Structure formats: structure tokens, C-alpha cells
Amino acid sequence: MKHQKKLNTMPLAARLRPTQLSEFVGQKHFLHANSSLVQSIHKNQLRSMIFWGPPGTGKTTLARLIASTVDYHFIPLSAVDAGVRDVKNAVEQAQMYLQEENKKTLLFLDEVHRFNKAQQDAFLPHIEEGQIVFIGATTENPSFALNNALLSRAMVYIFKSLEFDDLLVLLDRGWDLLLSEQNVKIAFQSDYKEKLIHWADGDARRLLGAVEVLFMLCEKKNQVSDLELAEVLTGAFLRFDKAGDEFYDQISALHKAVRGSNPDAALYWLARMLTSGADPLYLARRVLRMASEDIGIADPRALDIATHAYSAYQKMGSPEGDLALAQAVVYMAVAPKSNAVYKAWGQAVADAKSYGSLPVPLHIRNAPTKLMKNIGYGKGYRYAHDEPGGLSLGQTYFPEQIGEKIYYEPTQNGLEIKIGEKLNLLRKGSSKKTD
């Protein structure tokens, strides 16, 4: 047997951090060769930035890369445990490096949204004076989480969850590094890689952490098997049957049994996964999705019951919480089904993306000031409560370029039977009023 080296204690994600921009994976929408950000890096003309996006998408990695590429002194802070005093200390360091080494400083603050207004304001004079280039990373919408004064001084770059191909590159890089460090050969099948990548859900850090655990489970074997992969994906050993059913196949079976109104099969698949060590809160989230996607307004109580089941499990845990999930799954299975809202939402999103930023029609704009009223805001709006029956029939609400559309078509199931009857009257009445 080949001699194995001692495992590197530094996390795999840290060991894989790229040393140059060409090695960075993902975010091609603002990191292509001709992008303004890449050009500003090459010209050494950085301005302060906000990196906004989900965890594990490269915000910290890119900040470090930028600092090393332009040869800036790099000071990383986290708003979780830093305060105004840390900011002042960082600025003093920046002044020292500028005076003694003629070197600028890039100050990176992770989770900047955790700083309050006063703490965020502490950066402003130093950004204005050019003492630091500031990069703040956040998972929260900067429009709500950050001060306008800070936002006005920074470019906002939106990080997207990594795509499948991006994660595959990182997975292969990580696996190859582990193999070379230990001087071993362990086969990793492509279908297993695919499952691991889908499980990572666009998060590179989560993926590489799982890769490292998987390697440790397999380091004395010559290939990855169902057993090790299941342990990584669920945090526990999943007992697969003789046919080799895998975790996501079982999730699919549960969802389809509910959709097919079969409470018995739904209970079986729920029990299979819970007794195999699947994450109960993941299953609870899937039940919430069933309530919205497959039942909808045919039975609005379904979403309440799914939400309560999720909350009950959080409070009680297993085994008491298991019964709450079982109750929710049975209710979802026997409830009337409708995907009308699910389909309507998809059409509305598609139109919102397709038509772009169309203006709001003047008559339904808010007019809190005299100027707005003078230029036509709210002109011609009919207040529904003052109309017969509380209905302003014939009044339009879509942008003119789209016209009046119908997305939501109720089914003939559950409460949607009544909803459909009312909508038919409203739409017919509105049509006659328009004519």
C-alpha cells in the first residue's frame, strides 16, 4: 500500500483559492475580459465595491484576488465580531502602509449588513479621502441593508449561485488536489458528481466541504460508492434498498405520491427517508413546496398546515416532530390539487423579464405631492370602494404595452371552484365595461 501523507488541516476551499483572476470560477456576467471591473483591476483604478450574493459564490475569494492582483495591502474583517474600533485600527494600518511603503489598502468587510448606520458611517470619510478602497460583502439586499451614503460611493456587483459547470470545475480541482496530496487513486463516477453538485445548490464552500468529507470516507478504497455519498448528502447513513434507490429518487417519489393523492405511499417514502437519516427540515421544506406548487388556492389551509409542521419540528425535534411531518404529508396528499397559481406565477415572471422596466400607468401611480398631481399622477383613477359593489369594472392595471392579460385560471377543484365562478363574473363585467 502506498504511503499516505498527513492530511492538510487547512479547509479544502481555502487551499483551492485561486492566485490569479484567470483561475476564478463563476460570475462571468461581470468578470469577463472586457468588463469594467476587470479593466479597472488591470489599470489599478479601483473604486469601492459591494459584493451582494448567496454564500459560497466567491465574494471573499474575489476580494483577495483583487488585492493581490493590484498589490494592495489586504485587511479582512467580519461584521460578526468587528466594531468601529476595528475599523479605526484598520484605517491606521492603511495610513501606515501608505506612508511607509507607498502601498494602498483594500479593506474587506464580510457581512457588512450586520453593521448599523453609525458603524457604516465610520467608513465614509476614509473612502472619500482615498485612504482605503472598501469592499463590503453581503447576502442581504443592499438597498435595504446599507446606508444610501455608503451605497452612493460604491459599485454594487451581484453574485449569482454557481452554475453546474462551475461547480464541476471546482469539484474536479478539489478531488485532484486531495488525490495528489495523499498520492492515491480513487474513482469518482460522473453520476455521483452530478448528485453532489445538485445537493450543493450553487454553494462552492458547501460543495468543497462535502468533497473533503467524502474523500476521508473513501481514502482506503479505490472508488466512491452509494454508501459514502449518501452519508455525505444526508449527514447520516442512508439504507438503500436492493434496487439502489438514491436520496433524490426518494424525494421525487414522496412528492409524486402526494401529487397523486396517495397518502399511504407518501407516508412510506417519508418514513423511508426519516429512518434513513435524511434531514427532517429539508423534508419539511419540500412539504411547503408541495402546498404551494400542487395544492395552492384549491385548499389555502395546506400552506398553513405545512408551515405549522415545519415550526413544530423545529420546536420538538424527533421523534415527536416526525408525527407533525406525517400529519402534514397526509393532509397534502388528500387535499384538492391545483397548480394554477404555480403556472400563473411562471407566466407573470416570464412577462416581467421579457417586457423589461415598463412604466406604471399614470392613473394608478401614487400622487402624494402637488407636483405629481399636476403631471398626471393618479388622474382618472377610480376608487373601488366608491364604485357599485366595490368594483371598478373596466379599470386597467397593466402597463399599456402589455395590455390586460390573464395568468390565473382556477381549476375545478376545492375552493378554486368558487374562485373561478367569481372571477368569471368579474372578468366578464370588466370586459363589458371596457366595450
C-alpha positions in Angstrom: 0.0 0.0 0.0 1.3 3.4 -0.9 2.5 5.7 1.9 -0.1 8.4 2.7 0.8 11.9 3.7 -0.8 13.6 6.6 -4.0 15.4 5.6 -3.7 19.1 5.3 -5.7 20.7 8.2 -6.5 23.9 6.1 -10.0 23.6 4.7 -10.1 22.4 1.0 -11.9 25.6 0.0 -9.0 27.7 1.4 -6.4 25.5 -0.3 -8.1 25.9 -3.6 -8.3 29.6 -3.6 -7.0 30.9 -7.0 -3.9 33.1 -7.2 -4.9 34.9 -10.4 -8.1 36.2 -12.0 -8.0 33.7 -14.8 -8.4 30.8 -12.3 -11.5 32.4 -10.7 -14.7 30.3 -11.3 -18.1 31.8 -11.9 -19.6 35.3 -12.1 -18.8 35.6 -15.8 -21.5 38.3 -16.2 -19.2 40.9 -14.6 -15.8 39.2 -14.8 -15.3 38.7 -18.5 -12.1 40.1 -20.1 -13.8 43.4 -21.3 -15.8 44.1 -18.1 -15.4 47.4 -16.4 -14.3 45.6 -13.2 -11.5 43.6 -14.9 -10.4 46.7 -16.7 -10.3 48.7 -13.5 -8.2 46.0 -11.9 -5.7 45.9 -14.7 -5.5 49.7 -14.7 -5.1 49.8 -11.0 -8.0 52.2 -10.7 -10.2 50.5 -8.1 -13.2 52.2 -6.5 -15.1 50.9 -3.5 -17.5 48.0 -4.1 -20.3 46.0 -2.6 -20.4 42.3 -3.4 -24.0 41.0 -3.0 -25.0 37.4 -3.3 -25.6 34.0 -1.7 -23.0 32.2 0.4 -20.2 30.3 -1.3 -20.2 32.3 -4.5 -16.7 33.7 -4.3 -17.1 37.1 -2.7 -14.2 36.8 -0.3 -12.1 34.9 -2.8 -12.5 37.7 -5.4 -11.7 40.4 -2.9 -8.4 38.6 -2.0 -7.7 38.2 -5.7 -8.2 41.8 -6.5 -6.0 42.9 -3.6 -3.2 40.6 -4.7 -3.6 41.5 -8.4 -3.2 45.2 -7.8 -0.7 44.6 -5.0 -2.8 46.3 -2.3 -2.4 45.6 1.4 -5.4 43.4 2.3 -7.3 43.8 5.6 -10.2 41.3 6.1 -12.8 42.0 8.8 -16.1 40.4 9.6 -19.0 42.4 10.9 -20.0 39.5 13.1 -17.2 40.3 15.5 -15.8 43.6 14.4 -16.7 47.1 15.6 -15.8 50.8 15.0 -12.6 50.4 16.9 -11.5 47.6 14.5 -12.3 50.0 11.6 -10.2 52.7 13.1 -7.3 50.3 13.7 -7.6 49.2 10.0 -7.5 52.8 8.8 -4.4 53.4 10.9 -2.8 50.4 9.3 -3.8 51.7 5.9 -2.2 55.1 6.6 1.0 53.4 7.8 1.3 51.3 4.7 0.6 54.3 2.5 3.3 56.4 4.3 6.0 53.7 4.8 5.5 51.5 1.7 3.5 53.7 -0.6 1.0 50.9 -0.8 -2.7 51.3 -0.8 -5.1 49.2 1.4 -8.1 47.2 0.4 -10.4 46.8 3.4 -12.8 43.9 3.1 -15.8 43.6 5.4 -17.7 40.4 5.3 -21.4 40.5 6.3 -21.4 44.3 6.1 -25.2 44.3 6.6 -24.6 43.5 10.2 -23.1 46.9 10.8 -25.6 49.6 12.0 -25.8 53.1 10.5 -23.2 54.6 12.8 -20.8 51.7 12.1 -21.3 52.0 8.4 -20.8 55.8 8.5 -17.3 55.2 10.1 -16.0 54.2 6.6 -17.2 57.2 4.7 -14.5 59.8 5.4 -11.7 57.3 4.8 -13.3 56.2 1.5 -13.8 59.9 0.5 -10.1 60.7 1.3 -8.9 57.7 -0.7 -7.2 56.2 2.4 -8.9 52.8 1.7 -10.6 51.0 -1.1 -13.6 49.4 0.6 -15.3 46.1 -0.4 -18.3 45.0 1.6 -19.8 41.6 1.2 -23.4 40.8 2.0 -26.1 38.2 1.5 -28.8 40.9 2.1 -30.3 43.3 -0.4 -28.0 46.4 -0.2 -31.0 48.7 -0.9 -32.4 47.8 2.5 -29.3 46.7 4.4 -26.9 49.5 3.7 -26.8 53.3 4.1 -27.5 55.3 1.0 -24.3 57.3 1.7 -22.3 54.2 1.5 -24.1 52.8 -1.5 -23.6 56.0 -3.4 -19.8 55.7 -3.0 -19.6 52.0 -4.1 -20.3 49.9 -7.2 -22.7 47.0 -6.5 -21.8 43.7 -8.1 -24.4 40.9 -7.9 -23.0 37.4 -7.3 -25.1 34.6 -8.6 -25.2 31.0 -7.3 -22.6 29.0 -9.2 -23.8 27.0 -12.2 -23.4 23.3 -12.6 -20.4 23.6 -14.9 -18.7 26.0 -12.5 -19.2 23.6 -9.6 -18.0 20.7 -11.6 -14.7 22.5 -12.3 -14.2 23.2 -8.6 -15.2 19.6 -7.6 -12.6 18.2 -10.1 -9.9 20.6 -8.9 -10.6 19.7 -5.3 -10.7 16.0 -5.9 -7.5 16.0 -7.9 -5.7 18.1 -5.2 -6.7 15.6 -2.5 -5.6 12.7 -4.6 -2.2 14.3 -5.3 -1.7 15.2 -1.6 -2.3 11.7 -0.5 -0.8 10.0 -3.6 -3.8 7.7 -4.1 -6.3 6.9 -6.8 -10.0 6.9 -6.0 -12.6 6.7 -8.8 -15.4 9.2 -8.6 -18.2 8.4 -11.0 -19.8 11.3 -13.0 -23.3 10.5 -11.8 -22.2 10.8 -8.2 -20.5 14.1 -9.0 -23.8 15.3 -10.5 -25.8 14.4 -7.3 -23.2 16.1 -5.1 -23.3 19.3 -7.3 -27.1 19.5 -7.2 -27.0 19.0 -3.4 -24.5 21.9 -3.1 -27.2 24.2 -4.6 -24.8 26.7 -6.1 -22.6 27.0 -3.0 -18.9 26.3 -3.7 -17.9 26.2 0.0 -20.6 23.7 0.8 -19.5 21.5 -2.2 -15.8 21.5 -1.3 -16.6 20.8 2.4 -18.6 17.7 1.2 -15.8 16.7 -1.2 -13.3 16.7 1.7 -15.6 14.6 3.9 -16.2 12.2 1.1 -12.5 11.8 0.4 -11.9 10.9 4.1 -14.6 8.3 4.0 -13.2 6.7 0.8 -9.4 7.2 1.3 -8.9 3.5 2.0 -11.0 2.4 -1.0 -10.5 2.6 -4.7 -13.8 4.3 -5.6 -16.7 6.3 -4.2 -19.8 4.1 -3.6 -23.5 4.7 -2.8 -22.8 4.3 0.9 -20.2 7.1 1.3 -22.1 9.5 -1.0 -25.4 9.0 1.0 -23.6 9.7 4.2 -22.3 13.0 2.9 -25.6 14.1 1.3 -27.7 13.4 4.4 -25.3 13.6 7.3 -26.1 10.0 8.1 -26.1 6.6 6.6 -29.0 6.1 4.2 -30.1 2.5 3.9 -30.7 2.0 0.2 -32.8 -1.0 -0.9 -31.5 -3.7 -3.3 -32.5 -1.7 -6.3 -30.2 1.1 -5.2 -32.8 3.8 -4.7 -31.0 7.1 -4.0 -31.9 10.1 -1.9 -33.3 12.3 -4.6 -35.2 9.5 -6.2 -37.0 9.0 -2.9 -37.7 12.7 -2.6 -39.2 12.5 -6.1 -41.3 9.5 -5.0 -42.6 11.3 -2.0 -43.6 14.4 -4.0 -45.3 12.4 -6.7 -47.2 10.3 -4.2 -48.6 13.5 -2.7 -49.4 15.0 -6.1 -51.1 11.7 -7.0 -53.3 11.9 -3.8 -51.9 8.7 -2.3 -51.4 9.3 1.4 -50.2 5.7 2.1 -47.3 5.8 -0.4 -46.5 9.3 0.7 -46.2 8.1 4.3 -44.0 5.2 3.3 -41.5 7.4 1.5 -41.5 9.9 4.3 -40.7 7.0 6.7 -38.0 5.6 4.5 -36.2 8.9 4.5 -36.6 9.8 8.1 -35.5 6.4 9.4 -32.5 6.6 7.0 -31.3 9.8 8.5 -32.5 12.4 6.0 -32.6 16.0 7.2 -36.2 16.4 8.6 -36.2 20.2 7.9 -35.3 19.6 4.3 -38.3 17.3 4.1 -40.4 19.9 5.8 -39.3 22.5 3.2 -40.4 20.1 0.4 -43.8 19.7 2.0 -44.1 23.5 2.0 -43.3 23.5 -1.7 -46.0 20.8 -2.3 -48.5 23.1 -0.6 -47.7 26.0 -2.9 -46.9 24.1 -6.1 -49.5 21.3 -6.1 -52.4 22.4 -3.9 -52.3 26.2 -4.0 -55.6 28.0 -3.5 -57.6 24.9 -4.0 -57.0 24.5 -0.3 -55.2 27.5 1.3 -55.1 25.7 4.6 -52.5 23.4 3.2 -49.8 26.1 3.4 -50.7 26.8 7.0 -50.5 23.2 7.9 -47.2 22.7 6.2 -45.8 25.8 7.9 -47.0 24.7 11.3 -45.5 21.2 10.8 -42.1 22.9 10.0 -42.4 25.0 13.1 -43.4 22.0 15.2 -40.4 20.0 14.2 -38.1 22.9 14.9 -39.6 23.1 18.5 -39.8 19.4 19.3 -37.3 17.6 17.1 -37.5 13.8 16.7 -39.5 11.6 17.4 -42.3 14.0 18.4 -41.8 16.2 15.4 -41.9 13.3 13.0 -45.6 12.9 13.6 -46.2 16.6 12.7 -44.5 16.0 9.4 -46.5 12.8 8.8 -49.7 14.7 9.5 -48.8 17.4 7.0 -47.9 14.9 4.3 -51.2 13.0 4.7 -53.1 16.4 4.5 -51.2 17.4 1.4 -52.0 14.0 -0.2 -55.7 14.1 0.4 -56.2 17.9 -0.2 -57.7 19.0 -3.6 -54.9 19.8 -6.1 -54.2 22.8 -8.2 -51.1 24.2 -9.9 -53.0 27.2 -11.3 -51.1 29.7 -9.2 -47.8 27.9 -9.9 -48.4 28.2 -13.6 -49.7 31.8 -13.4 -46.6 32.9 -11.4 -44.4 31.4 -14.1 -46.1 33.3 -16.8 -46.0 36.6 -14.8 -42.3 36.2 -14.2 -41.7 35.4 -17.8 -43.5 38.6 -18.9 -41.8 40.7 -16.3 -38.4 39.6 -17.7 -39.5 39.8 -21.3 -41.0 43.3 -21.2 -38.4 44.9 -19.0 -38.9 48.1 -17.0 -42.2 49.3 -18.3 -43.6 52.5 -16.7 -46.5 52.2 -14.3 -49.7 53.7 -15.9 -50.3 57.2 -14.7 -53.8 56.6 -13.3 -52.6 54.0 -10.8 -49.5 55.9 -9.6 -49.4 57.4 -6.2 -49.6 61.2 -6.0 -48.6 62.4 -2.6 -47.4 65.8 -3.8 -48.9 68.7 -5.8 -46.2 68.3 -8.5 -47.1 64.7 -9.1 -50.8 65.6 -9.3 -50.0 68.4 -11.8 -48.1 66.0 -14.1 -51.0 63.5 -14.1 -50.2 61.0 -11.4 -53.4 59.3 -10.2 -55.5 61.2 -12.8 -58.6 59.1 -13.8 -58.2 56.6 -11.0 -61.4 55.1 -9.8 -61.5 54.2 -6.1 -63.1 50.8 -6.0 -64.8 51.3 -2.6 -66.8 54.2 -4.1 -68.0 52.1 -7.1 -71.2 49.9 -7.1 -70.5 46.7 -5.4 -66.9 47.9 -4.6 -65.8 47.0 -8.1 -64.2 49.5 -10.5 -65.0 47.3 -13.6 -63.1 48.2 -16.7 -60.2 49.9 -15.0 -56.9 48.8 -16.3 -53.9 47.9 -14.1 -51.2 46.5 -16.5 -48.7 48.7 -18.4 -50.2 49.8 -21.7 -47.5 47.9 -23.7 -48.7 44.6 -22.3 -52.4 45.0 -22.3 -54.8 43.2 -20.0 -53.6 39.6 -19.5 -55.0 36.6 -17.8 -52.4 34.4 -16.0 -54.5 32.8 -13.3 -57.0 30.2 -14.4 -58.6 28.4 -11.5 -59.2 24.7 -11.7 -62.4 22.9 -10.9 -61.0 21.6 -7.6 -61.6 22.6 -4.0 -62.0 26.3 -3.2 -61.0 27.2 -6.8 -64.4 26.2 -8.0 -65.9 29.2 -6.1 -63.0 31.4 -7.0 -63.4 30.6 -10.7 -67.1 31.4 -10.6 -66.4 34.9 -9.1 -63.5 35.6 -11.5 -65.7 34.7 -14.5 -68.3 37.3 -13.3 -65.6 39.9 -12.7 -63.8 39.4 -16.0 -67.0 39.3 -18.0 -68.2 42.5 -16.2 -64.9 44.2 -16.8 -64.9 43.2 -20.4 -68.4 44.7 -20.9 -67.5 47.9 -19.1 -64.4 48.3 -21.4 -66.6 47.7 -24.5 
